[in-house]
Amino acid sequence: AQSVTQLDSHVSVSEGTPVLLRCNYSSSYSPSLFWYVQHPNKGLQLLLKYTSAATLVKGINGFEAEFKKSETSFHLTKPSAHMSDAAEYFCVVSNQAGTALIFGKGTTLSVSS
Amino acid sequence: DAGVTQSPTHLIKTRGQQVTLRCSPKSGHDTVSWYQQALGQGPQFIFQYYEEEERQRGNFPDRFSGHQFPNYSSELNVNALLLGDSALYLCASSLFGWDRVDNEQFFGPGTRLTVL
């Protein structure tokens, strides 16, 4: 069965410093992987998506993620955090049929000034 | 384009009651999926509807049922409510075959259900 593990439940950074949110996945097939962000009282928004094309995926708002098959990882990074980045972030894998998303438990990102 | 809309925003029910939640997909989308997000957890897939049929179901009991209408909007029904059904219920819409590179699921803001 496929699953994702977000290695940190909470990450705190200062504004202007790099962001790293870690995610490992488990899958018996070549999965599609995603990162979603959830701001309070707002819907989930897709940040970026990997579907077996380039292993380095660029997303919105300066975020990017690298698919590493040998490490079964899909970590999310951003060179410089902004206050508006504070939110809940979810690493997600698709099921084999491509009909459902399987979410990790989430990482809360806090950004201080 | 209003995006994915859900109603109501909040709902309070008591144990044993039944509830219906509604979702209107993004314009042009034909597929609707429902997810349950308990407090402090990631969303869990309930089921997906396409062409008015349930196409895929997650690990949820039969108390959870749904419907899709010809205009692609959808309802989620939960019978015999339990305290553990308290959660944020999210609707996502897409074109069928959303896993393609050129496709994605768009989520609504959710309905917060509280069961007392």
Interface residues (C-beta under 8 A of the other chain):
Chain A: S32 Y36 N41 K42 G43 L44 Q45 L46 K49 T51 A53 F90 V92 S94 N95 A97 G98 T99 A100 L101 I102 F103 G104 K105 G106
Chain B: G3 V4 S33 Y35 G40 Q41 G42 P43 Q44 F45 Q48 R55 Q56 G58 L90 A92 G97 W98 D99 R100 V101 E104 Q105 F106 F107 G108 P109 G110
